[in-house]
Amino acid sequence: MNLKHIVVTMILLISFNALSAEVNVYSGRKEKLVKPLLDRFTAETGIKTNLVTAKADKLLTRLKNEGRNTPADVFITVDAGRLYRAKQAGIFASVNSDTLNAAVPSHLRDPEGQWVGLSQRARVIFYAKDRVKPEQLSTYEDLVSDAWKRKICIRGSSNIYNQSLVASLIASNGKQAAQQWSNKLVKNMARPPRGGDRDQIKAAAAGQCDIAIANTYYYGAMLTSKKDSSQVKAAQAMGLFWPNQQGRGSHVNISGAGVTKHAKNPENALKLLEFLVSPESQKWYAEVNFEYPVSENAEISELVKSWGSFKSDKLSLDVLGRNNAEAVRTMDRAGWK
C-alpha cells in the first residue's frame, strides 16, 4: 500500500469514527430543556446524542435494573437529593475534570466527582403584595412564628424540594430545631398541602394564604407565560423575598448530571458534561428556564436580574442527600402531609 492509499484510509477511518461517535443520555428534565443543548453539542463536536426522557425516579429505577447492560452514558436529574440517591445506588462513575472543577464551585458538585451541578434554583418566600410587606419577612426560621399562623402555602412532604429544604435546616440548626420548625410550620399552613409550586403561588394570589414557598424558576415561568394569562396575573400579585440574607443565605439546589458507571462512551460523556457547564450553555439555561448558572462567569437573564442579587447558602449540597432520610422522618413526625 503506497503513501497515498494510507492517507486516504486514515481520512476514511477518522471520518467514520467521527460519524459513529455518540453519547446516550437519560434525562429527568423535559426534552425542551435538554435537546437544544444536545443539538448544539453535536453541531460543535460531531458526537451524536441519543436522548431518553422520563420521570427522574423512573429513570433511576431503570438504571438500577439495567445494571452493566444500560445504554446510558449520562444521567441528568434535578435536586441534590436525587443525585445522592443515584450515587448511593452505584449509578455514577467518579470523574476528574479540570474543566468541571474550574467552572463549578465545590459545594455544587459531588466531593468524589460522581455528579456535578448544571444549573441552580433558589427555594424562597413569595408574599402577597397587597397583604404582606417585605420588612415583615426575614428567615425560613421565622415562618413558624405566630404572625404566619394559617397563612402559608407549601407543597407536600413527598416533594424532594421540600425534603432538601428541611435537610438544609437539619444541617444548619440541628435535628431537634428542625423538628420543632416542621411541627410549627404544619400549624401555620393555610390548607393541607396539594399541587405544585405554581399552585402555591396561585393560591396566595387568590387570598387562600399570604405566603408561598416555591422555586424561583416557577415564578419566572409564570410571569412570562404565553398560554395562561391567569398565571401571569397571579405571579404579578406576588413579591419575591430572599430569606436569611443576614445569616447563611437563601437555600439553593441544582439540576445536575453524572457519567454512568457502565457508560459505553465515557469520554464522550465527559465531553458533554464539560460542554454543559460552558458559559454559552449556562447562559442558555438561565434565559430559557429562569435558573441561575452554576458557573460564576455565565450571564443570567434580564428577568432574573430584576429580582436582585442575593446571598446564597454555600452548604455542600452532598449534605442534602445525606440528610434526606432524616428530613423525611422529621416531616412525617410533624404530620406534614
HUGI-V527034 format. One record per residue. N is the residue number from 1. RES is the residue in one small letter. PHI is phi in degrees with one decimal (* if undefined). OMEGA is omega in degrees with one decimal (none if undefined). Layout:
# HUGI-V527034
N_RES_PHI_OMEGA ; N_RES_PHI_OMEGA
This chain:
# HUGI-V527034
1_m_*_-179.0 ; 2_n_-80.3_-176.0 ; 3_l_-59.8_-179.1 ; 4_k_-62.0_-179.9 ; 5_h_-66.1_179.2 ; 6_i_-63.7_180.0 ; 7_v_-63.0_179.6 ; 8_v_-61.5_179.5 ; 9_t_-62.8_179.3 ; 10_m_-63.2_179.1 ; 11_i_-63.5_179.5 ; 12_l_-64.4_179.3 ; 13_l_-65.7_178.7 ; 14_i_-62.9_179.9 ; 15_s_-63.9_-179.8 ; 16_f_-64.1_-179.8 ; 17_n_-63.5_179.3 ; 18_a_-65.9_-178.4 ; 19_l_-72.5_-176.1 ; 20_s_-87.4_179.1 ; 21_a_-62.9_-178.6 ; 22_e_-152.1_173.0 ; 23_v_-145.7_-176.2 ; 24_n_-105.8_-172.3 ; 25_v_-119.4_167.9 ; 26_y_-100.9_-176.5 ; 27_s_-127.6_171.9 ; 28_g_-83.9_173.8 ; 29_r_-92.9_-177.9 ; 30_k_-62.6_-176.2 ; 31_e_-57.3_-177.1 ; 32_k_-65.1_179.6 ; 33_l_-96.5_-177.1 ; 34_v_-126.9_-172.1 ; 35_k_-56.7_179.9 ; 36_p_-58.3_178.3 ; 37_l_-71.3_177.4 ; 38_l_-64.9_178.0 ; 39_d_-63.9_177.4 ; 40_r_-64.7_178.3 ; 41_f_-59.9_178.7 ; 42_t_-63.4_-179.8 ; 43_a_-62.6_-177.3 ; 44_e_-82.0_-171.4 ; 45_t_-111.6_-174.3 ; 46_g_80.8_-179.9 ; 47_i_-87.3_-179.5 ; 48_k_-70.4_176.9 ; 49_t_-115.1_176.0 ; 50_n_-116.9_-171.3 ; 51_l_-114.2_171.5 ; 52_v_-121.4_178.3 ; 53_t_-116.7_177.7 ; 54_a_-169.8_175.1 ; 55_k_-60.3_-174.1 ; 56_a_-56.3_-177.9 ; 57_d_-66.7_177.1 ; 58_k_-66.9_178.9 ; 59_l_-66.9_178.3 ; 60_l_-63.8_176.8 ; 61_t_-61.6_178.7 ; 62_r_-61.3_179.4 ; 63_l_-62.5_177.3 ; 64_k_-62.1_-177.4 ; 65_n_-68.2_-179.0 ; 66_e_-73.1_178.3 ; 67_g_55.2_-177.2 ; 68_r_-70.9_179.3 ; 69_n_-90.8_-178.5 ; 70_t_-64.0_173.3 ; 71_p_-82.5_-173.7 ; 72_a_-69.3_174.2 ; 73_d_-102.8_-177.9 ; 74_v_-135.2_174.5 ; 75_f_-119.5_178.6 ; 76_i_-109.2_177.5 ; 77_t_-151.1_-180.0 ; 78_v_-116.4_176.8 ; 79_d_84.5_179.2 ; 80_a_-61.8_177.8 ; 81_g_-62.0_178.9 ; 82_r_-70.5_177.9 ; 83_l_-61.7_178.2 ; 84_y_-65.1_178.6 ; 85_r_-60.5_179.1 ; 86_a_-63.8_178.0 ; 87_k_-63.2_-179.7 ; 88_q_-63.9_179.3 ; 89_a_-81.3_178.6 ; 90_g_75.3_-176.8 ; 91_i_-78.1_-170.3 ; 92_f_-98.0_169.1 ; 93_a_-101.8_174.6 ; 94_s_-81.8_177.5 ; 95_v_-126.5_177.1 ; 96_n_-125.3_-176.1 ; 97_s_-133.0_176.4 ; 98_d_-61.8_179.7 ; 99_t_-64.4_178.9 ; 100_l_-64.9_-178.3 ; 101_n_-63.7_-179.5 ; 102_a_-77.4_-174.5 ; 103_a_-85.1_-171.7 ; 104_v_-116.1_177.7 ; 105_p_-56.4_-171.8 ; 106_s_-60.2_-177.7 ; 107_h_-74.8_179.7 ; 108_l_-105.5_175.9 ; 109_r_-142.8_-177.9 ; 110_d_-65.9_-178.5 ; 111_p_-63.1_179.4 ; 112_e_-104.1_175.0 ; 113_g_75.1_-177.0 ; 114_q_-90.6_174.0 ; 115_w_-149.9_-178.9 ; 116_v_-140.3_177.5 ; 117_g_-70.0_177.7 ; 118_l_-111.9_178.6 ; 119_s_-156.6_-179.2 ; 120_q_-114.7_169.1 ; 121_r_-139.8_178.8 ; 122_a_-105.0_176.2 ; 123_r_-105.2_-166.6 ; 124_v_-130.1_-178.5 ; 125_i_-99.1_171.4 ; 126_f_-112.6_-174.5 ; 127_y_-126.9_176.9 ; 128_a_-72.1_-173.6 ; 129_k_-61.5_-176.4 ; 130_d_-84.5_-176.7 ; 131_r_-127.9_-176.5 ; 132_v_-130.2_174.5 ; 133_k_-100.8_-177.0 ; 134_p_-57.4_180.0 ; 135_e_-69.5_175.1 ; 136_q_-80.0_-175.2 ; 137_l_-103.8_178.8 ; 138_s_-149.9_-172.0 ; 139_t_-135.0_171.3 ; 140_y_-61.6_-177.9 ; 141_e_-59.8_-176.9 ; 142_d_-73.6_179.9 ; 143_l_-64.3_-178.8 ; 144_v_-96.1_177.1 ; 145_s_-73.0_-178.0 ; 146_d_-62.5_-179.1 ; 147_a_-61.4_-176.7 ; 148_w_-110.8_179.8 ; 149_k_-62.1_-178.6 ; 150_r_57.3_-178.2 ; 151_k_-124.0_-175.1 ; 152_i_-113.8_172.7 ; 153_c_-111.9_179.5 ; 154_i_-154.0_-177.2 ; 155_r_-77.1_-169.0 ; 156_g_-72.2_-177.2 ; 157_s_-74.5_178.6 ; 158_s_-76.2_-179.5 ; 159_n_-74.3_-176.6 ; 160_i_-63.1_-180.0 ; 161_y_-65.4_177.6 ; 162_n_-70.9_177.3 ; 163_q_-61.1_179.8 ; 164_s_-70.5_176.2 ; 165_l_-62.6_178.0 ; 166_v_-65.5_177.3 ; 167_a_-60.5_178.3 ; 168_s_-69.9_177.6 ; 169_l_-68.4_175.6 ; 170_i_-62.3_-179.6 ; 171_a_-64.9_-175.1 ; 172_s_-83.5_-170.2 ; 173_n_-118.4_-178.5 ; 174_g_97.5_-175.9 ; 175_k_-62.6_-176.2 ; 176_q_-63.2_-179.7 ; 177_a_-65.0_178.8 ; 178_a_-66.1_177.9 ; 179_q_-67.4_178.3 ; 180_q_-61.6_178.8 ; 181_w_-62.4_-179.4 ; 182_s_-64.2_178.6 ; 183_n_-58.1_-177.1 ; 184_k_-74.6_179.7 ; 185_l_-62.0_178.2 ; 186_v_-57.8_179.5 ; 187_k_-69.8_-179.8 ; 188_n_-91.7_177.9 ; 189_m_-71.7_-179.3 ; 190_a_-76.0_-177.7 ; 191_r_-160.0_174.7 ; 192_p_-60.5_-177.8 ; 193_p_-58.0_173.6 ; 194_r_-161.2_177.8 ; 195_g_81.6_-179.7 ; 196_g_-97.5_-177.5 ; 197_d_-63.1_178.7 ; 198_r_-61.8_-179.5 ; 199_d_-66.2_178.4 ; 200_q_-68.7_178.8 ; 201_i_-64.7_179.4 ; 202_k_-65.2_179.7 ; 203_a_-64.8_179.2 ; 204_a_-66.1_179.1 ; 205_a_-62.8_-179.0 ; 206_a_-84.6_176.9 ; 207_g_91.9_179.1 ; 208_q_-76.7_175.8 ; 209_c_-156.7_-180.0 ; 210_d_-103.8_-174.9 ; 211_i_-131.3_174.0 ; 212_a_-127.3_174.9 ; 213_i_-104.5_-176.3 ; 214_a_-157.8_175.3 ; 215_n_-80.1_-174.0 ; 216_t_-61.5_-174.2 ; 217_y_-69.4_174.8 ; 218_y_-64.9_178.4 ; 219_y_-60.9_178.0 ; 220_g_-62.5_179.8 ; 221_a_-64.7_179.1 ; 222_m_-69.2_-178.6 ; 223_l_-62.4_-175.2 ; 224_t_-108.2_-177.1 ; 225_s_-61.8_177.5 ; 226_k_-103.5_-177.5 ; 227_k_-104.2_-173.5 ; 228_d_-138.8_-178.5 ; 229_s_-66.1_179.9 ; 230_s_-67.2_177.2 ; 231_q_-68.2_178.0 ; 232_v_-61.0_-178.7 ; 233_k_-61.7_-179.6 ; 234_a_-64.6_-179.2 ; 235_a_-65.7_179.8 ; 236_q_-66.3_179.1 ; 237_a_-81.1_-175.2 ; 238_m_-111.8_174.2 ; 239_g_-107.1_179.3 ; 240_l_-103.0_179.7 ; 241_f_-124.5_178.5 ; 242_w_-90.5_-178.6 ; 243_p_-75.6_169.7 ; 244_n_57.8_-179.1 ; 245_q_-73.4_177.2 ; 246_q_-91.5_-178.8 ; 247_g_-126.9_-172.8 ; 248_r_-74.3_-178.6 ; 249_g_103.7_-178.1 ; 250_s_-74.5_-179.4 ; 251_h_-68.3_176.6 ; 252_v_-123.3_175.6 ; 253_n_-139.1_-172.7 ; 254_i_-140.6_152.9 ; 255_s_-97.9_-176.0 ; 256_g_-156.7_-176.7 ; 257_a_-156.5_174.9 ; 258_g_-150.1_174.3 ; 259_v_-81.4_-177.2 ; 260_t_-72.3_-176.7 ; 261_k_-61.2_-176.5 ; 262_h_-107.9_-180.0 ; 263_a_-59.1_176.1 ; 264_k_-87.3_-179.4 ; 265_n_-130.4_-173.1 ; 266_p_-62.9_-179.6 ; 267_e_-66.6_177.8 ; 268_n_-67.5_178.6 ; 269_a_-62.6_179.1 ; 270_l_-65.7_176.5 ; 271_k_-59.1_179.3 ; 272_l_-66.2_179.0 ; 273_l_-60.4_179.5 ; 274_e_-65.0_176.3 ; 275_f_-65.3_-176.2 ; 276_l_-70.4_176.9 ; 277_v_-102.3_176.9 ; 278_s_-69.2_-178.5 ; 279_p_-54.7_-179.2 ; 280_e_-66.5_178.2 ; 281_s_-65.1_179.5 ; 282_q_-62.3_177.8 ; 283_k_-62.8_179.6 ; 284_w_-61.6_177.4 ; 285_y_-55.8_-176.4 ; 286_a_-63.3_-177.5 ; 287_e_-77.1_-173.6 ; 288_v_-83.2_-174.9 ; 289_n_-118.1_174.4 ; 290_f_56.9_175.2 ; 291_e_-97.5_177.2 ; 292_y_-101.1_177.2 ; 293_p_-64.5_170.0 ; 294_v_-85.7_178.6 ; 295_s_-84.0_-178.8 ; 296_e_-71.6_-178.3 ; 297_n_-91.4_-176.6 ; 298_a_-90.3_179.3 ; 299_e_-85.2_173.6 ; 300_i_-114.0_-176.6 ; 301_s_-71.2_-179.9 ; 302_e_-62.7_179.0 ; 303_l_-64.0_179.9 ; 304_v_-64.0_176.3 ; 305_k_-59.9_-177.1 ; 306_s_-65.7_178.9 ; 307_w_-80.0_177.1 ; 308_g_89.7_176.8 ; 309_s_-79.3_-178.8 ; 310_f_-152.1_175.4 ; 311_k_-90.3_179.8 ; 312_s_-103.9_177.4 ; 313_d_-67.1_-178.2 ; 314_k_-95.4_176.2 ; 315_l_-57.2_176.0 ; 316_s_-61.1_-174.0 ; 317_l_-69.8_172.1 ; 318_d_-58.8_-179.1 ; 319_v_-65.0_179.4 ; 320_l_-61.4_177.3 ; 321_g_-69.6_-179.1 ; 322_r_-64.5_-179.6 ; 323_n_-94.2_-172.8 ; 324_n_-61.4_-177.7 ; 325_a_-61.0_178.2 ; 326_e_-67.6_177.5 ; 327_a_-63.4_179.3 ; 328_v_-62.8_178.4 ; 329_r_-63.4_178.8 ; 330_t_-60.1_-179.2 ; 331_m_-68.1_178.1 ; 332_d_-64.4_179.6 ; 333_r_-63.4_-179.3 ; 334_a_-78.6_-177.7 ; 335_g_79.9_178.0 ; 336_w_-74.7_-176.0 ; 337_k_-70.0_none
